[in-house]
Amino acid sequence: GGDGGDGGDGSGTAGWVQWRRSVKAATGAAELKTAMRQLGDAAPAAEGRAGRVWRSSWWARLEESVTLPQLALRLLELEAAVWPRHGVVAGMPLEAAVQESDGSNREWVRAGIVSVWRDGSFRVRVRFESRSERGEWLEDYANPLSKQGRKERGAEWRWPQPPPEQRGRRSRAAGAA
């Protein structure tokens, strides 16, 4: 967390400083795994059921990890799942544009961000169900601030929209201000 008043990266907090010391002192995979447990305990939790499921599976994978490359992968997984990039963090909801396989009935469906990469691009889990089709898949999108991300936003994904009855109230309130 960013509770140390250090610009939000946690590098000034006592826990982060202690974790860095334990990593530097680690001479093998067992000691590094201990440091990874400390980091996992200190990391902000992803929200909702999906976040809890991911976290419990991450802990299981961490306990099974015995080599340095496996531990490095666990660190990257943890980073992608919990640290925000460019205002995007795992667990955030969004809406993805989906179409039936015949090209008809384009609609926005609720989806959730499951990972955010270092460059700000992110992965979403989409679940779709209509009268004739159903599916679940992962979709990757570019950093919302990039040229490609600006093209995708509004066309392939968008932030959740309020219900139609609230949209009208919001517009009238903005016009009265």
Z-matrix of the N, CA and C atoms (Angstrom, degrees):
N
C 1 1.408
C 2 1.477 1 116.35
N 3 1.323 2 113.93 1 163.82
C 4 1.445 3 121.71 2 179.79
C 5 1.502 4 112.43 3 -99.12
N 6 1.346 5 119.21 4 38.76
C 7 1.452 6 121.27 5 -176.97
C 8 1.514 7 113.33 6 -85.94
N 9 1.303 8 118.40 7 4.71
C 10 1.454 9 120.69 8 -177.07
C 11 1.513 10 113.74 9 -96.02
N 12 1.330 11 118.61 10 6.89
C 13 1.451 12 120.93 11 179.31
C 14 1.520 13 112.62 12 64.25
N 15 1.315 14 116.18 13 34.23
C 16 1.455 15 120.91 14 -172.33
C 17 1.515 16 112.90 15 -116.05
N 18 1.306 17 117.51 16 23.75
C 19 1.464 18 119.54 17 -179.64
C 20 1.507 19 112.91 18 93.47
N 21 1.342 20 117.49 19 6.72
C 22 1.451 21 120.86 20 173.35
C 23 1.504 22 116.72 21 92.66
N 24 1.321 23 119.09 22 -2.24
C 25 1.463 24 117.58 23 -178.35
C 26 1.524 25 112.60 24 -97.29
N 27 1.327 26 118.28 25 -1.99
C 28 1.451 27 121.39 26 175.79
C 29 1.506 28 114.08 27 76.88
N 30 1.328 29 119.41 28 1.67
C 31 1.463 30 120.41 29 -174.03
C 32 1.521 31 113.12 30 -68.95
N 33 1.329 32 118.59 31 -15.32
C 34 1.452 33 120.46 32 -179.94
C 35 1.512 34 113.41 33 -96.36
N 36 1.333 35 119.28 34 -6.54
C 37 1.452 36 121.08 35 -177.47
C 38 1.515 37 110.36 36 -77.28
N 39 1.334 38 114.63 37 151.94
C 40 1.463 39 120.22 38 -178.98
C 41 1.528 40 111.42 39 -60.33
N 42 1.346 41 117.56 40 -39.56
C 43 1.463 42 120.45 41 -179.54
C 44 1.520 43 112.36 42 -63.66
N 45 1.324 44 116.15 43 -40.56
C 46 1.467 45 120.61 44 179.91
C 47 1.522 46 110.05 45 -66.79
N 48 1.328 47 115.84 46 -43.12
C 49 1.467 48 120.28 47 179.39
C 50 1.524 49 109.64 48 -61.92
N 51 1.329 50 116.98 49 -43.26
C 52 1.475 51 120.64 50 178.42
C 53 1.524 52 110.75 51 -63.45
N 54 1.326 53 116.91 52 -41.04
C 55 1.464 54 119.94 53 -179.98
C 56 1.527 55 110.12 54 -62.78
N 57 1.331 56 116.99 55 -44.45
C 58 1.472 57 120.36 56 179.36
C 59 1.528 58 110.70 57 -60.80
N 60 1.318 59 117.59 58 -39.68
C 61 1.466 60 120.46 59 177.63
C 62 1.528 61 111.27 60 -62.72
N 63 1.341 62 116.56 61 -42.52
C 64 1.466 63 119.09 62 -178.70
C 65 1.524 64 111.16 63 -67.44
N 66 1.329 65 117.80 64 -33.99
C 67 1.467 66 120.76 65 177.27
C 68 1.524 67 110.01 66 -67.90
N 69 1.329 68 116.59 67 -43.33
C 70 1.463 69 119.77 68 -179.69
C 71 1.522 70 111.67 69 -64.99
N 72 1.331 71 117.39 70 -31.40
C 73 1.466 72 121.47 71 -178.55
C 74 1.530 73 112.41 72 -83.85
N 75 1.337 74 117.04 73 -14.12
C 76 1.468 75 120.64 74 -177.53
C 77 1.524 76 110.34 75 -63.38
N 78 1.330 77 115.69 76 132.45
C 79 1.459 78 120.23 77 178.79
C 80 1.526 79 112.16 78 -113.04
N 81 1.318 80 116.94 79 -0.70
C 82 1.461 81 119.88 80 -179.92
C 83 1.518 82 111.03 81 -160.79
N 84 1.328 83 115.34 82 178.33
C 85 1.462 84 121.57 83 -176.35
C 86 1.524 85 111.92 84 -63.10
N 87 1.336 86 118.37 85 -37.30
C 88 1.469 87 120.49 86 -178.16
C 89 1.527 88 110.88 87 -62.94
N 90 1.327 89 116.81 88 -44.07
C 91 1.466 90 119.71 89 179.54
C 92 1.530 91 111.12 90 -69.01
N 93 1.322 92 116.08 91 -36.79
C 94 1.456 93 119.20 92 177.33
C 95 1.530 94 110.60 93 -66.36
N 96 1.326 95 116.97 94 -37.51
C 97 1.463 96 120.50 95 177.58
C 98 1.528 97 110.02 96 -62.51
N 99 1.313 98 117.74 97 -38.99
C 100 1.465 99 121.25 98 176.69
C 101 1.529 100 110.19 99 -60.55
N 102 1.337 101 116.48 100 -43.46
C 103 1.463 102 120.56 101 177.74
C 104 1.531 103 110.47 102 -64.56
N 105 1.328 104 117.45 103 -37.27
C 106 1.468 105 121.02 104 178.29
C 107 1.528 106 110.41 105 -64.76
N 108 1.334 107 117.49 106 -37.47
C 109 1.470 108 120.30 107 176.40
C 110 1.525 109 110.11 108 -61.81
N 111 1.332 110 116.46 109 -42.17
C 112 1.468 111 120.14 110 178.48
C 113 1.524 112 110.41 111 -61.73
N 114 1.320 113 116.52 112 -43.45
C 115 1.454 114 120.37 113 179.83
C 116 1.527 115 110.63 114 -65.00
N 117 1.322 116 116.84 115 -42.87
C 118 1.462 117 120.70 116 177.84
C 119 1.512 118 112.21 117 -59.81
N 120 1.335 119 116.94 118 -39.19
C 121 1.469 120 121.16 119 177.46
C 122 1.520 121 111.73 120 -66.35
N 123 1.330 122 116.88 121 -36.09
C 124 1.465 123 121.41 122 -175.88
C 125 1.522 124 113.25 123 -84.19
N 126 1.325 125 117.49 124 -19.41
C 127 1.469 126 120.95 125 -175.35
C 128 1.523 127 110.56 126 -68.42
N 129 1.328 128 117.20 127 142.67
C 130 1.462 129 119.99 128 176.52
C 131 1.522 130 109.79 129 -63.96
N 132 1.310 131 116.25 130 140.87
C 133 1.462 132 120.76 131 -178.24
C 134 1.517 133 110.75 132 -81.01
N 135 1.332 134 116.36 133 137.95
C 136 1.463 135 121.02 134 172.03
C 137 1.522 136 107.55 135 -68.39
N 138 1.307 137 116.53 136 147.30
C 139 1.453 138 121.22 137 -173.69
C 140 1.517 139 112.63 138 -81.93
N 141 1.328 140 114.88 139 156.21
C 142 1.449 141 122.42 140 170.76
C 143 1.516 142 114.43 141 78.85
N 144 1.339 143 113.66 142 178.65
C 145 1.460 144 121.00 143 -178.95
C 146 1.520 145 111.24 144 -60.30
N 147 1.335 146 116.89 145 -42.75
C 148 1.469 147 120.24 146 -179.20
C 149 1.520 148 110.19 147 -60.11
N 150 1.329 149 117.22 148 -40.02
C 151 1.465 150 120.84 149 177.95
C 152 1.515 151 112.09 150 -63.68
N 153 1.335 152 116.39 151 -41.03
C 154 1.480 153 120.20 152 178.93
C 155 1.527 154 111.01 153 -66.79
N 156 1.323 155 116.56 154 -41.50
C 157 1.468 156 120.26 155 179.24
C 158 1.528 157 109.72 156 -64.06
N 159 1.346 158 116.93 157 -46.32
C 160 1.459 159 119.47 158 179.52
C 161 1.513 160 110.36 159 -59.42
N 162 1.325 161 116.21 160 -45.63
C 163 1.460 162 120.53 161 -176.13
C 164 1.528 163 111.18 162 -62.25
N 165 1.322 164 117.64 163 -44.08
C 166 1.470 165 119.08 164 -179.78
C 167 1.525 166 110.73 165 -65.76
N 168 1.338 167 118.21 166 -36.73
C 169 1.463 168 119.39 167 178.24
C 170 1.529 169 110.49 168 -70.65
N 171 1.358 170 116.85 169 -33.51
C 172 1.468 171 119.52 170 176.70
C 173 1.524 172 110.28 171 -64.07
N 174 1.334 173 116.87 172 -43.74
C 175 1.473 174 119.75 173 179.04
C 176 1.533 175 110.23 174 -60.47
N 177 1.333 176 117.51 175 -40.14
C 178 1.468 177 120.49 176 178.82
C 179 1.533 178 110.35 177 -64.36
N 180 1.336 179 117.52 178 -43.62
C 181 1.465 180 120.37 179 178.24
C 182 1.525 181 111.00 180 -64.69
N 183 1.335 182 117.34 181 -38.17
C 184 1.463 183 120.28 182 177.75
C 185 1.528 184 110.39 183 -61.12
N 186 1.307 185 117.75 184 -45.46
C 187 1.465 186 120.89 185 -178.56
C 188 1.530 187 111.60 186 -64.75
N 189 1.332 188 117.91 187 -30.10
C 190 1.465 189 121.53 188 178.09
C 191 1.527 190 112.92 189 -80.71
N 192 1.319 191 117.29 190 -15.14
C 193 1.463 192 121.93 191 -176.80
C 194 1.520 193 110.50 192 -76.52
N 195 1.341 194 115.87 193 129.15
C 196 1.472 195 119.64 194 -178.76
C 197 1.523 196 112.75 195 -126.74
N 198 1.322 197 117.91 196 -15.36
C 199 1.468 198 120.05 197 -178.77
C 200 1.522 199 110.07 198 -105.61
N 201 1.320 200 115.46 199 160.33
C 202 1.462 201 119.51 200 178.11
C 203 1.530 202 112.16 201 -62.03
N 204 1.334 203 120.98 202 -41.60
C 205 1.474 204 119.58 203 176.61
C 206 1.534 205 112.65 204 -61.32
N 207 1.333 206 117.44 205 -37.70
C 208 1.465 207 119.66 206 177.42
C 209 1.527 208 110.84 207 -64.10
N 210 1.321 209 116.17 208 -41.31
C 211 1.462 210 119.78 209 179.22
C 212 1.529 211 111.18 210 -67.36
N 213 1.325 212 117.19 211 -36.78
C 214 1.467 213 120.39 212 176.60
C 215 1.527 214 110.20 213 -61.92
N 216 1.316 215 116.71 214 -39.90
C 217 1.463 216 120.58 215 177.95
C 218 1.532 217 110.76 216 -65.25
N 219 1.324 218 117.90 217 -40.62
C 220 1.468 219 120.87 218 177.53
C 221 1.529 220 110.65 219 -60.99
N 222 1.340 221 116.74 220 -37.57
C 223 1.462 222 120.25 221 178.54
C 224 1.530 223 110.62 222 -64.82
N 225 1.323 224 117.18 223 -44.26
C 226 1.468 225 120.61 224 177.93
C 227 1.528 226 111.32 225 -63.34
N 228 1.336 227 116.71 226 -39.43
C 229 1.466 228 119.97 227 177.44
C 230 1.527 229 110.95 228 -61.68
N 231 1.319 230 115.91 229 -45.43
C 232 1.459 231 120.03 230 -179.59
C 233 1.522 232 110.75 231 -62.75
N 234 1.313 233 116.20 232 -43.70
C 235 1.467 234 120.59 233 179.10
C 236 1.530 235 110.82 234 -60.03
N 237 1.320 236 116.85 235 -45.67
C 238 1.466 237 120.97 236 -177.92
C 239 1.517 238 112.26 237 -66.70
N 240 1.324 239 116.64 238 -27.04
C 241 1.459 240 119.85 239 -175.24
C 242 1.523 241 114.12 240 -89.68
N 243 1.322 242 118.33 241 -23.62
C 244 1.462 243 117.01 242 -171.58
C 245 1.522 244 115.97 243 -124.78
N 246 1.315 245 119.91 244 -22.14
C 247 1.463 246 118.86 245 -176.33
C 248 1.517 247 111.31 246 -95.45
N 249 1.336 248 116.81 247 128.44
C 250 1.465 249 119.64 248 -179.54
C 251 1.520 250 112.50 249 -71.49
N 252 1.307 251 115.07 250 151.05
C 253 1.465 252 123.26 251 174.96
C 254 1.517 253 106.74 252 -134.16
N 255 1.308 254 116.76 253 122.85
C 256 1.465 255 121.83 254 175.99
C 257 1.531 256 112.17 255 53.71
N 258 1.336 257 116.58 256 38.64
C 259 1.459 258 121.16 257 178.30
C 260 1.510 259 115.18 258 81.04
N 261 1.320 260 117.98 259 4.11
C 262 1.462 261 121.94 260 -179.32
C 263 1.522 262 107.93 261 -111.43
N 264 1.336 263 116.64 262 132.31
C 265 1.458 264 121.03 263 179.55
C 266 1.529 265 109.01 264 -140.00
N 267 1.325 266 115.72 265 147.79
C 268 1.470 267 120.42 266 177.64
C 269 1.520 268 108.96 267 -56.82
N 270 1.321 269 115.02 268 141.93
C 271 1.452 270 121.08 269 -179.44
C 272 1.522 271 113.19 270 99.73
N 273 1.344 272 116.68 271 -17.41
C 274 1.463 273 119.42 272 179.20
C 275 1.523 274 109.85 273 -70.07
N 276 1.331 275 116.61 274 140.93
C 277 1.468 276 118.85 275 175.91
C 278 1.522 277 110.83 276 -85.09
N 279 1.307 278 115.82 277 154.42
C 280 1.455 279 122.71 278 169.20
C 281 1.513 280 107.61 279 -152.09
N 282 1.311 281 115.97 280 179.36
C 283 1.460 282 121.37 281 176.74
C 284 1.516 283 108.35 282 -119.35
N 285 1.324 284 116.38 283 133.82
C 286 1.459 285 122.56 284 179.70
C 287 1.525 286 108.96 285 -110.74
N 288 1.317 287 115.75 286 141.62
C 289 1.461 288 120.96 287 177.60
C 290 1.527 289 108.00 288 -81.11
N 291 1.321 290 116.53 289 126.28
C 292 1.466 291 120.99 290 176.85
C 293 1.522 292 108.80 291 -129.48
N 294 1.312 293 114.08 292 151.98
C 295 1.451 294 121.65 293 178.59
C 296 1.510 295 108.33 294 -132.18
N 297 1.312 296 115.99 295 148.47
C 298 1.462 297 119.35 296 175.04
C 299 1.525 298 107.97 297 -67.53
N 300 1.323 299 117.03 298 157.71
C 301 1.466 300 121.64 299 -173.79
C 302 1.530 301 112.81 300 -58.84
N 303 1.323 302 118.07 301 -25.14
C 304 1.460 303 119.68 302 178.68
C 305 1.532 304 112.48 303 -84.74
N 306 1.340 305 117.39 304 4.12
C 307 1.457 306 121.55 305 177.77
C 308 1.520 307 114.30 306 88.04
N 309 1.313 308 117.08 307 1.89
C 310 1.464 309 120.41 308 -178.51
C 311 1.533 310 110.83 309 -96.23
N 312 1.305 311 114.51 310 169.58
C 313 1.465 312 122.75 311 171.67
C 314 1.525 313 114.87 312 53.37
N 315 1.321 314 117.07 313 56.00
C 316 1.472 315 119.81 314 174.14
C 317 1.524 316 107.78 315 -67.76
N 318 1.334 317 115.91 316 131.55
C 319 1.460 318 119.69 317 178.72
C 320 1.521 319 110.36 318 -148.28
N 321 1.317 320 115.38 319 162.51
C 322 1.461 321 121.92 320 177.96
C 323 1.518 322 107.98 321 -95.85
N 324 1.331 323 116.38 322 127.76
C 325 1.466 324 120.59 323 177.49
C 326 1.524 325 109.32 324 -120.02
N 327 1.296 326 115.05 325 148.00
C 328 1.460 327 121.81 326 179.39
C 329 1.527 328 108.60 327 -67.48
N 330 1.324 329 116.96 328 137.27
C 331 1.464 330 122.80 329 179.10
C 332 1.526 331 107.47 330 -143.62
N 333 1.320 332 116.40 331 170.38
C 334 1.456 333 119.95 332 -179.92
C 335 1.514 334 112.06 333 -132.11
N 336 1.326 335 115.79 334 142.17
C 337 1.457 336 121.40 335 177.63
C 338 1.524 337 108.17 336 -75.84
N 339 1.336 338 116.66 337 127.20
C 340 1.468 339 120.57 338 -178.50
C 341 1.521 340 113.00 339 -107.00
N 342 1.329 341 118.27 340 -22.10
C 343 1.466 342 121.58 341 179.49
C 344 1.522 343 109.33 342 -152.89
N 345 1.324 344 115.06 343 148.26
C 346 1.461 345 121.41 344 174.74
C 347 1.523 346 106.69 345 -129.31
N 348 1.315 347 117.16 346 123.30
C 349 1.459 348 121.59 347 -177.48
C 350 1.524 349 110.64 348 -85.84
N 351 1.300 350 116.55 349 167.13
C 352 1.463 351 121.87 350 -176.93
C 353 1.513 352 113.69 351 -57.13
N 354 1.325 353 117.79 352 -33.15
C 355 1.469 354 120.45 353 -178.64
C 356 1.520 355 112.55 354 -82.72
N 357 1.329 356 118.10 355 1.04
C 358 1.459 357 121.74 356 179.18
C 359 1.513 358 114.01 357 93.55
N 360 1.333 359 117.91 358 -8.07
C 361 1.462 360 119.31 359 174.28
C 362 1.529 361 107.17 360 -70.46
N 363 1.316 362 116.79 361 160.84
C 364 1.464 363 118.66 362 -174.10
C 365 1.519 364 111.49 363 -147.86
N 366 1.333 365 114.52 364 161.87
C 367 1.465 366 122.92 365 -179.38
C 368 1.523 367 108.50 366 -115.91
N 369 1.330 368 114.65 367 138.52
C 370 1.458 369 122.20 368 -177.09
C 371 1.523 370 109.18 369 -123.36
N 372 1.330 371 116.34 370 141.10
C 373 1.471 372 120.92 371 171.48
C 374 1.522 373 107.04 372 -97.59
N 375 1.338 374 115.38 373 121.41
C 376 1.466 375 122.05 374 -178.54
C 377 1.522 376 108.38 375 -110.58
N 378 1.323 377 115.49 376 132.12
C 379 1.471 378 121.55 377 173.51
C 380 1.526 379 106.66 378 -120.80
N 381 1.328 380 115.81 379 127.71
C 382 1.455 381 121.08 380 -175.69
C 383 1.513 382 109.02 381 -129.18
N 384 1.327 383 114.93 382 136.33
C 385 1.459 384 119.28 383 176.18
C 386 1.519 385 108.61 384 -145.97
N 387 1.321 386 115.28 385 128.07
C 388 1.464 387 121.50 386 175.23
C 389 1.525 388 107.07 387 -131.65
N 390 1.306 389 115.45 388 -175.89
C 391 1.474 390 117.96 389 179.06
C 392 1.521 391 111.93 390 -62.41
N 393 1.331 392 116.93 391 -33.29
C 394 1.462 393 119.46 392 -174.00
C 395 1.528 394 114.23 393 -108.77
N 396 1.336 395 117.99 394 -13.60
C 397 1.462 396 119.65 395 -175.82
C 398 1.519 397 111.09 396 -142.02
N 399 1.313 398 113.13 397 158.10
C 400 1.455 399 119.73 398 174.34
C 401 1.510 400 107.12 399 -153.09
N 402 1.326 401 116.51 400 147.15
C 403 1.453 402 119.46 401 179.15
C 404 1.512 403 112.24 402 -169.88
N 405 1.307 404 113.95 403 165.35
C 406 1.463 405 121.74 404 175.65
C 407 1.516 406 106.71 405 -143.63
N 408 1.332 407 117.15 406 134.53
C 409 1.455 408 120.91 407 -179.38
C 410 1.523 409 109.62 408 -156.30
N 411 1.325 410 114.49 409 169.02
C 412 1.461 411 122.19 410 174.66
C 413 1.518 412 108.21 411 -104.05
N 414 1.322 413 115.89 412 139.57
C 415 1.460 414 121.93 413 -179.72
C 416 1.525 415 107.99 414 -130.49
N 417 1.324 416 117.35 415 135.25
C 418 1.463 417 122.12 416 179.02
C 419 1.525 418 109.66 417 -103.79
N 420 1.340 419 115.37 418 139.55
C 421 1.462 420 121.97 419 178.74
C 422 1.518 421 109.42 420 -129.12
N 423 1.318 422 115.72 421 152.82
C 424 1.463 423 122.41 422 179.84
C 425 1.530 424 110.84 423 -74.23
N 426 1.320 425 115.70 424 161.93
C 427 1.458 426 122.19 425 174.17
C 428 1.535 427 107.62 426 -50.88
N 429 1.336 428 118.06 427 127.18
C 430 1.464 429 120.22 428 -177.25
C 431 1.532 430 114.20 429 -59.06
N 432 1.326 431 117.56 430 -20.57
C 433 1.461 432 120.68 431 -179.66
C 434 1.528 433 112.87 432 -89.22
N 435 1.333 434 117.11 433 -10.61
C 436 1.466 435 120.53 434 -179.32
C 437 1.529 436 110.19 435 -80.05
N 438 1.329 437 116.09 436 166.88
C 439 1.460 438 121.15 437 178.01
C 440 1.532 439 110.47 438 -58.20
N 441 1.333 440 116.88 439 -47.54
C 442 1.463 441 120.98 440 179.20
C 443 1.537 442 110.65 441 -64.56
N 444 1.325 443 116.83 442 -41.20
C 445 1.459 444 120.89 443 179.09
C 446 1.521 445 112.59 444 -61.74
N 447 1.327 446 116.59 445 -38.51
C 448 1.472 447 119.98 446 177.66
C 449 1.527 448 110.51 447 -66.27
N 450 1.340 449 117.50 448 -32.63
C 451 1.471 450 120.70 449 176.74
C 452 1.532 451 110.65 450 -69.54
N 453 1.340 452 116.36 451 -39.88
C 454 1.469 453 120.78 452 -177.20
C 455 1.528 454 112.50 453 -71.41
N 456 1.351 455 115.94 454 -39.88
C 457 1.463 456 119.85 455 -177.12
C 458 1.523 457 109.38 456 -64.74
N 459 1.314 458 115.25 457 128.15
C 460 1.458 459 121.06 458 -178.51
C 461 1.514 460 113.11 459 91.09
N 462 1.350 461 116.76 460 -23.40
C 463 1.465 462 120.37 461 178.69
C 464 1.533 463 110.31 462 -104.05
N 465 1.333 464 116.79 463 -45.37
C 466 1.459 465 121.12 464 -177.94
C 467 1.527 466 113.00 465 -108.78
N 468 1.336 467 116.57 466 -26.15
C 469 1.460 468 121.14 467 176.58
C 470 1.523 469 108.90 468 -151.15
N 471 1.329 470 115.14 469 161.34
C 472 1.461 471 121.22 470 176.26
C 473 1.527 472 108.64 471 -155.10
N 474 1.329 473 114.58 472 160.61
C 475 1.461 474 118.59 473 174.26
C 476 1.519 475 107.65 474 -69.70
N 477 1.324 476 119.04 475 151.88
C 478 1.475 477 121.00 476 -177.21
C 479 1.525 478 112.07 477 -55.17
N 480 1.315 479 115.18 478 138.05
C 481 1.453 480 122.17 479 179.25
C 482 1.524 481 109.44 480 -95.10
N 483 1.338 482 118.17 481 143.56
C 484 1.468 483 119.53 482 175.45
C 485 1.524 484 109.16 483 -68.64
N 486 1.327 485 117.09 484 159.24
C 487 1.470 486 119.75 485 176.83
C 488 1.532 487 110.16 486 -56.58
N 489 1.347 488 117.40 487 151.88
C 490 1.469 489 120.94 488 -176.55
C 491 1.536 490 113.22 489 -52.41
N 492 1.324 491 117.75 490 -38.03
C 493 1.467 492 119.05 491 -178.33
C 494 1.532 493 111.85 492 -66.82
N 495 1.331 494 118.05 493 -29.45
C 496 1.465 495 120.82 494 177.66
C 497 1.523 496 111.42 495 -80.27
N 498 1.326 497 117.87 496 -30.02
C 499 1.465 498 120.63 497 179.01
C 500 1.526 499 110.72 498 -61.43
N 501 1.325 500 117.86 499 -42.05
C 502 1.459 501 121.80 500 179.04
C 503 1.518 502 111.72 501 -63.05
N 504 1.326 503 117.33 502 -42.62
C 505 1.465 504 121.53 503 179.31
C 506 1.516 505 110.89 504 -63.73
N 507 1.325 506 116.49 505 -42.24
C 508 1.447 507 120.70 506 -178.86
C 509 1.542 508 110.30 507 -63.24
N 510 1.322 509 117.99 508 -41.77
C 511 1.458 510 121.62 509 -179.57
C 512 1.524 511 110.47 510 -65.31
N 513 1.328 512 117.55 511 -44.08
C 514 1.467 513 120.64 512 178.99
C 515 1.512 514 111.46 513 -64.64
N 516 1.352 515 116.94 514 -38.51
C 517 1.465 516 120.57 515 179.57
C 518 1.528 517 110.03 516 -65.89
N 519 1.314 518 117.45 517 -39.18
C 520 1.464 519 121.10 518 -179.78
C 521 1.530 520 109.54 519 -67.81
N 522 1.332 521 118.20 520 -36.32
C 523 1.451 522 121.37 521 179.84
C 524 1.525 523 112.60 522 -71.01
N 525 1.330 524 117.10 523 -27.79
C 526 1.469 525 121.02 524 -179.91
C 527 1.519 526 111.77 525 -80.04
N 528 1.323 527 116.88 526 -18.32
C 529 1.469 528 119.90 527 -176.56
C 530 1.501 529 112.90 528 -76.09
